[in-house]
Amino acid sequence: MLHKNRLLERLALLVLPVLLCGANLSGAQGELAPLSVESNIVESDAIATPVQQRTLHQRLCELNPNWSDKTPNQDAVAKINAVDDDVALIQAHFSLVIERLETADVGHLTSSQLAQRIANIQSLREYMIAGEFPQNIFVPGRRPVFIDPWGTHCAVGYLIATSGHSELANRINQEHQLDVLCDIKTRGLPQWQTASGLSVAELALIQPHYAFRNFSQSIEYPAEIESLILGDSTAVIEALESGKLNVESRCGGKTLLHFAAAAGDLELAKRLVKQGADLNALSTMGCDEAEIAKAGNHRRFEVRWDAATLVTQVRYSSAMGRVYNSTSGSYVADVLQDFFGGMDGKNALHYATAAPRASGNRPVAYMIHGYGFQKPFGKPSTEISPMQQLKNRRAEVAQWLREQGLE
């Protein structure tokens, strides 16, 4: 039966575009289980055992109680990287869920449902790899969050939205933002579930419960620095040529050479030194811990040219900003450590070699970049990931700086 199911999946993938165009939520054939599973919300993180001493299965049960009567496939568990933060745990959860979905008996599904199922599994894999998950800023303990205040969908919400039903996802969020699947009564969900090729139990297993985050932060850099962090030095070069900036201009206590080193931009680093930048310049703090503490649990950082970093209190914020729109940008920003006020007394070589320091209030997707590129059905790619490209560029800058005499 398993080989037959695999064959059906491959055949369905070939005709997926045609089948998806013909999918009809109101008249989908083939009945799946009715929309009813046992409600089980974890109200608090009551587990006192340190993370290191708890098994992966225990942590999965905290993340989603539906794991309590299931045993993860041990071969799949063996392929999972270290699970040392909540994002890694959520990604491990999805990896194990996908393994179950791909090996389940699907002989009862219609061709349309099978095609939708394959598409949803692939969407879930892409969602897992992206590593951007909702933030629970609402209630202590763990709780599902369908769509958070920054528009980040939970996995089930993402599957609904990316299958062409974003309005349904938004209605569910308005009516049942913090509810488990069995408590969601929004009109249209049963029809979507039937057509999705996923059973109610499978959708319930997909849905994580997110840990409470009682603080959050956002950050904004000048446009030139934001672009450099994201891998484009054009704006910095234009500002130098126009006289808006000079080679010793500082932002958050760091020189342009420090930023070029952190971002792995060897061409810009050489250009700055050629134009007279101080190779031995040391960083200063953008702001101190006392200033950060004054802003409370929800903070906004504005890193400014030739001035102290401005930290203000906001109602709530997300550690996103433009620099956190990409995995490599997140990595560079965490190397710079402006969420901690910056670093004091560091030279360019330090910025080229320093490890990132995550702020702890958000998902850290680059820590899970080992998932890297994955083709449909999880086939690995031989391409070099953007993260590895960034690390290679930073290593080149570090080597050049050492050749210039920096230690």
C-alpha positions in Angstrom: 0.0 0.0 0.0 2.8 2.4 0.8 4.4 2.0 -2.6 1.0 2.5 -4.2 0.5 5.7 -2.2 4.0 7.0 -3.2 3.1 6.4 -6.8 -0.2 8.1 -6.4 1.6 11.1 -4.9 4.0 11.4 -7.8 1.2 11.0 -10.4 -0.8 13.6 -8.6 2.1 16.1 -8.6 2.2 15.9 -12.4 -1.4 16.9 -12.7 -1.5 19.2 -9.7 -2.1 22.5 -11.6 -5.1 21.1 -13.4 -6.6 19.5 -10.3 -6.1 22.6 -8.2 -7.9 24.8 -10.7 -10.8 22.4 -10.5 -11.0 22.2 -6.8 -14.4 23.1 -5.4 -14.6 23.7 -1.7 -18.4 23.6 -1.6 -18.7 20.3 -3.4 -15.5 18.4 -2.6 -16.0 14.7 -2.9 -14.8 12.2 -0.4 -15.6 12.6 3.3 -12.9 13.0 5.9 -13.4 12.9 9.6 -15.9 15.5 11.0 -14.4 18.7 12.5 -14.1 17.5 16.0 -11.1 16.5 18.1 -10.5 16.7 21.8 -9.6 20.2 23.1 -6.4 20.4 25.1 -4.9 23.8 25.7 -1.8 24.1 27.8 -2.4 26.9 30.2 1.1 27.2 31.6 4.6 26.1 31.2 4.4 23.9 34.3 7.3 21.6 33.4 10.0 22.3 36.0 12.5 19.9 34.5 15.4 21.8 32.7 15.2 21.6 28.9 18.4 19.6 28.6 16.9 16.8 30.8 13.5 16.5 29.0 13.2 14.2 26.1 12.2 15.5 22.7 8.9 13.7 23.0 8.1 15.5 26.3 8.9 18.8 24.7 6.8 18.0 21.7 3.9 17.2 24.0 4.2 20.7 25.5 4.2 22.2 22.1 1.2 20.2 20.9 -0.6 17.9 23.4 -1.7 15.7 20.4 1.8 14.1 20.5 0.9 12.5 23.8 -0.4 9.3 22.3 2.0 9.2 19.3 5.6 8.1 19.0 7.8 10.1 16.5 9.6 8.0 13.9 13.0 7.5 15.3 14.7 7.6 11.9 13.2 11.0 11.4 14.2 12.1 14.9 17.8 11.1 14.2 18.0 13.5 11.3 17.0 16.5 13.4 19.6 19.0 14.4 20.1 20.3 18.0 16.8 21.5 19.4 18.0 24.3 21.7 15.4 27.0 21.3 11.7 27.3 20.6 12.1 27.9 16.9 14.2 24.8 16.6 11.6 22.8 18.5 8.8 24.1 16.3 10.8 23.2 13.2 11.5 19.7 14.6 7.8 19.3 15.3 6.9 20.2 11.7 9.6 17.9 10.3 8.2 15.0 12.3 4.6 15.9 11.3 5.6 16.0 7.6 7.1 12.5 7.9 3.8 11.2 9.3 1.8 12.9 6.6 4.0 11.5 3.8 3.7 7.9 5.1 0.0 7.9 6.0 -2.5 5.8 4.2 -4.2 8.0 1.6 -6.0 5.4 -0.4 -9.4 6.8 0.6 -8.8 10.2 -0.9 -10.1 11.4 -4.2 -7.7 12.6 -6.9 -8.6 16.2 -6.0 -8.0 15.7 -2.3 -4.7 13.9 -3.0 -3.5 16.8 -5.1 -4.5 19.3 -2.4 -2.8 17.2 0.2 0.5 17.1 -1.7 0.3 20.9 -2.2 -0.4 21.4 1.5 2.5 19.2 2.6 4.9 21.1 0.3 3.5 24.4 1.7 4.1 23.2 5.2 7.7 22.3 4.4 8.3 25.7 3.0 6.7 27.3 6.1 9.0 25.1 8.4 12.1 26.2 6.5 11.3 29.9 6.6 11.2 29.7 10.4 8.8 32.7 10.9 6.2 31.8 13.5 3.5 33.7 15.4 4.3 35.5 18.6 2.2 34.8 21.7 2.1 38.2 23.5 -1.4 37.5 24.8 -1.6 34.9 27.6 1.0 33.2 29.8 1.9 29.6 29.0 1.5 28.1 25.6 -1.4 28.9 23.4 -2.2 28.7 19.6 -2.0 32.0 17.8 -3.7 31.9 14.5 -2.3 35.2 13.1 -0.3 37.5 15.4 -0.3 41.3 15.4 2.4 41.4 12.7 0.5 39.3 10.3 2.5 36.0 10.9 0.2 33.1 10.3 0.2 29.8 12.3 0.9 26.7 10.2 -2.8 25.9 9.7 -3.6 29.5 8.9 -0.7 29.5 6.4 -2.0 26.4 4.6 -5.5 28.0 4.4 -4.2 31.3 3.1 -1.7 29.9 0.6 -4.3 27.6 -0.8 -6.3 30.6 -2.0 -8.5 31.2 1.0 -6.9 34.2 2.9 -10.3 35.6 3.7 -11.2 32.4 5.5 -7.9 32.6 7.5 -8.7 36.2 8.4 -12.2 35.3 9.6 -10.9 32.5 11.7 -8.4 34.9 13.3 -11.1 37.4 14.1 -13.3 34.8 15.7 -10.9 32.3 17.2 -7.4 33.8 17.3 -6.2 31.8 20.4 -8.3 28.7 20.0 -7.4 25.1 19.3 -8.7 23.6 16.1 -11.6 21.7 17.6 -13.0 25.0 19.1 -13.0 26.8 15.7 -16.5 27.1 14.4 -15.9 29.6 11.6 -18.1 29.0 8.6 -16.2 27.5 5.6 -13.5 25.7 7.6 -15.2 22.2 7.4 -15.4 22.6 3.6 -11.8 23.7 3.4 -10.7 20.8 5.6 -12.6 18.3 3.5 -11.0 19.5 0.3 -7.5 19.9 1.8 -6.8 16.2 1.8 -5.8 16.5 5.5 -7.8 14.9 8.3 -8.9 16.9 11.3 -6.6 14.9 13.5 -3.7 15.8 11.1 -4.5 19.5 11.2 -4.8 19.3 15.0 -1.3 17.8 15.2 0.1 20.4 12.9 -1.1 23.3 15.1 1.6 24.3 17.6 1.0 26.1 20.9 3.4 29.1 21.2 5.3 30.1 24.3 4.3 33.4 25.9 6.7 36.3 25.2 6.3 39.1 27.7 8.7 41.4 25.9 9.5 42.4 22.3 11.7 44.7 20.4 12.0 46.3 17.0 15.0 48.1 15.4 15.5 50.7 12.7 18.8 51.6 11.0 19.5 54.5 8.6 18.6 53.4 5.1 22.2 53.1 4.0 23.1 50.8 6.8 19.9 48.7 6.4 20.8 48.1 2.8 24.4 47.2 3.7 23.2 44.7 6.3 20.9 43.2 3.7 23.9 42.8 1.3 23.8 46.0 -0.9 26.4 48.6 -0.4 25.2 50.9 -3.2 23.5 53.4 -0.9 26.6 53.7 1.3 28.9 54.3 -1.7 26.6 56.9 -3.1 26.4 58.7 0.3 30.2 58.7 0.5 30.5 60.1 -3.1 27.9 62.8 -2.4 29.6 63.9 0.9 26.6 62.9 3.0 28.9 60.4 4.8 32.7 60.2 5.3 34.8 57.1 5.9 34.8 57.8 9.7 31.1 58.3 10.0 29.6 56.2 12.9 26.3 54.6 13.4 25.4 53.2 16.8 29.1 53.6 17.8 30.4 51.6 14.8 32.3 52.8 11.8 31.4 51.9 8.2 34.4 49.5 8.2 32.8 47.7 11.1 29.6 47.3 9.3 31.3 46.2 6.1 33.2 43.5 8.0 30.1 42.3 9.7 28.2 42.1 6.4 31.1 40.3 4.6 31.5 43.1 2.0 35.2 42.9 1.1 35.0 45.3 -1.8 33.5 48.0 0.5 36.1 47.3 3.2 38.9 47.8 0.7 37.4 50.9 -0.6 37.0 52.4 2.8 40.6 51.7 3.8 41.9 53.1 0.5 39.9 56.3 1.1 41.5 56.7 4.5 39.3 54.8 7.0 41.1 54.0 10.3 41.8 50.3 10.1 42.3 50.1 13.9 39.2 52.1 14.9 37.4 50.6 17.9 33.7 50.6 18.4 31.8 52.4 21.2 28.5 51.6 22.8 25.4 53.0 21.1 23.5 53.1 24.4 23.9 51.4 27.8 21.8 48.9 29.7 20.2 51.5 31.9 18.8 53.3 28.9 17.5 50.1 27.4 15.9 49.1 30.8 14.0 52.4 30.9 12.0 51.4 27.8 10.4 48.5 29.6 9.4 45.2 28.0 8.4 46.5 24.6 11.1 48.6 23.0 11.9 50.3 19.7 15.6 50.9 18.9 16.6 53.7 16.4 20.3 53.4 15.6 21.4 56.8 14.4 24.3 58.5 12.6 26.8 60.1 15.0 24.4 60.0 17.9 23.4 57.7 20.7 20.9 54.9 19.8 17.4 56.1 20.8 15.4 53.5 22.7 11.7 54.2 23.3 8.9 52.4 24.9 6.0 51.1 22.7 2.8 49.1 23.3 4.4 46.1 21.7 6.7 45.5 18.8 8.3 42.7 16.8 12.0 42.1 16.4 11.6 42.5 12.7 12.3 45.8 10.9 13.8 45.7 7.5 17.0 44.0 8.5 15.1 41.0 9.9 13.3 40.4 6.6 15.9 37.9 5.6 17.9 35.1 7.4 21.3 36.6 6.4 20.2 40.1 7.5 19.1 38.7 10.9 22.5 37.1 11.3 24.4 40.3 10.5 22.1 42.3 12.8 22.7 39.9 15.6 26.5 40.1 15.1 26.2 43.9 15.5 24.3 43.4 18.8 22.4 46.7 18.8 19.6 45.2 20.7 22.1 45.1 23.6 23.4 48.7 22.9 26.3 47.5 20.7 29.8 46.5 21.7 32.6 48.5 23.2 36.3 48.4 22.1 35.9 46.0 19.1 37.8 46.4 15.8 36.8 45.4 12.3 38.3 41.9 12.6 36.1 41.2 15.6 33.0 42.2 13.5 34.1 39.9 10.7 34.5 36.9 13.0 32.0 37.4 15.9 29.2 35.0 16.3 25.6 36.4 16.4 24.0 37.1 19.7 20.3 36.7 19.5 18.0 39.0 21.5 15.9 36.1 22.7 12.5 37.7 22.0 11.9 36.3 18.5 12.4 33.4 16.2 16.1 33.0 15.1 15.7 31.4 11.7 19.5 31.4 10.9 20.2 29.0 13.8 18.2 26.4 11.9 19.7 27.1 8.5 20.8 23.5 8.4 17.5 22.7 6.8 18.9 24.8 3.9 17.5 24.3 0.5 15.0 21.5 0.2 13.3 20.3 -3.0 9.8 18.9 -3.0 9.5 15.8 -0.8 12.6 16.8 1.1 15.3 16.0 -1.4 18.5 17.9 -0.4 20.1 20.3 -2.8 23.8 20.7 -3.5 23.5 24.5 -3.8 25.3 26.7 -1.3 22.8 28.3 1.1 22.7 32.1 1.4 23.8 31.6 5.0 26.9 29.7 3.9 27.6 32.3 1.3 27.5 35.1 4.0 29.9 33.1 6.2 32.3 32.6 3.3 32.3 36.3 2.5 32.9 37.2 6.2 35.8 34.8 6.3 37.3 36.5 3.2 37.0 39.9 4.9 38.6 38.5 8.1 41.5 37.0 6.1 42.1 40.3 4.3 42.0 42.3 7.6 44.6 39.9 9.1 46.8 40.5 6.1 46.5 44.2 6.9 47.9 43.5 10.4 44.7 43.4 12.5 44.6 40.9 15.3 
